């Protein structure tokens, strides 16, 4: 949400008027409640939580309803990836305890929903590196072997300069270390 606001409203970026943009979105949505562009602009400005998840689900539904004629159809892989991450971020994130070395329990239902959204993303664009990276990150909660496979796949796809390449190497090293324990 903060990065979306920065891009839309910061003087060094688009420098849009928030009031005018919201007025345009509102009037367009009154004319066409399934306008996927306006729904997406609204969804991406929401904080992480259930409202953002519902709004992104509404965006996906509108795009699928319109089909390939919707200009955002070609970007469904991104939107499904955002949806998956939003689902994960909306779930309660367990915090490790200083008194215990055991990992806190994961919300498996939210994890399954997030991974399902990632699978949908990959159906629309198989090699989408952001989705492969997030899938690998989420897979750590389920299976070390699957997470390793996903991180290795990410590293084969991503250029060396990709933002998350160092993190992927770190996670791989940690996962390999866990396998040896």
N, C-alpha and C positions, 0 to 999 in steps of 0.2 A: 504493500500500500504506500509506504513512504517513497519508494523509488518511482512508483506510478505518479504520485503527486509531484515529485521533483521534475520528471520529464514533462508533465503537462503544464505545470504552473511556475516553475522556476525561471527567473529572468535569463539565465544562461542556456536554457533549453527552449521549449516552445512558447513560454511566457503567455499562456492562455489565461483569460479571465475565468476564474472558477464559477462565478455567478452566471456569466453568459453561457459557459459550457453546460452547466446544470440546467439552465433555462432551455437551451437547444435540445438537450437530451430529453428533458421532461416533455416538451412539445412534440418531439418526434415519437416518443413512446406512446403519447396519447393518440397520435395518428396511426401508429403501427406498433402495438405492444410486443411484437416479435422481431423488432429491428435488432439484429444480432450485434451490430456495431455499438449501438447505444447501450444494450444490455452488458456488453463486455466492458465498455468504459465505466459503467456503474459498478460492475462486479470488482474490477481491479482496484477501485478506490476504497473498497470496504476493508476493514481490519480482518485479520485471520480469525475465523470462527465459523459457526454454523451459517450465519447470514451470507458470508462469502461463498461457502460451499453451495448453498441453495442458489445463489445468483449465478455461479459458474455452471451449475447443472441446467439452469434456465437458458443460458447462452448455448450450451451444447444442444439442448432440445430444439431451440429456435433454428440453429444451423442445420441440424438433421432434418427438421421439418421443411426447410427451404431447399435442401439438397445442394448439389454441385453449383447451382445458380447463385448461391450465397457466396459473396467474395471471401468470407471467412472460412468457407469449407476447406480451402487449401491450407488453412492454418489450424485445422482441428487437432493435429498432433501437439501443437503448443498448448492449446486450450485444455486438452485432456491432461497434459503434464501439469499445468497450473492447478487443475481440479484435483489431481492426485495429491499434489503437495499441500493444497488447501485442506483436504480431508485429513491428512496426517497432522498438519499444524493445528487443526481444530480439536484433535483428540488430546486428552490429558497426557502430558509428557511426564512420565515417571522420573523422579530425581533419585540418583543413587544416594544411599545413606553412608555417612562416614563410619557408622558402627558395623556395617556389613560389607563384605566384598561381593556378595551376590548381586546380580543385575536385577533391578526392579522389574516387575511384570510389565509387559507391553500390551496395549489395547489391540488384541488380535483382530477384532472386528473392523476397527478403523484401518489397521494395517492391510487387511484383505481388500477393503474398499479402495484404499490408495493404490495398491498394486494392480487392482482391476482397472483403474483409470489409466495407469501407466501402460498396461497391456493394450488398452484401447488406443492410446497415443501411438504405440509401436505398430498397431495395425494400419494406421494412416501414414506413418513414415518410419520404416523399419530401423533405419540407422540414425535416428534423432539422438544426438549425443547427450543432450540435456536429460532426456527421458531415460536413456540407458544409465547415466550417472545416478539419477535419483532412484531408479529401480535397484541399482546395486546398493545404494545407501540403505534403502528400506529392506532389502533382502538380508542385510546383516542381522535383522531382528528375527529372522526365520531360519536361515541356514548359512553356515559359514561357507560351505562348498558352493552354494548358489551365489552368494555374495562375491566370492573369489571369481567365479565364472563371469559374472556381470562386470566386475571392475576390470578384468582382463579384456573383456569385449570392449568396454569403454575406451581403454588405453589403445586398442587396435584402431578404433574409429577416430579418436580425437587427435587433432594436431598437438604437437608438443607444447605449443603456446596456449592451449585451452586453459581456461581459468581453473578448472577443477582437477587437472592432471596431477599436481603435487598432492592434493588430498587423496586421490585414488591410489597413488603410490604408498602413502602413509597407511591408508586402510588395508591395502594388500599386505603390507609388512606386518601390521597388527593381526590380521586374520591368519596369515601363515604362522605367526608366533603362537596364536591360540591353538592351532592344529597340532603343534608340537608339544604342547603342555599335556 
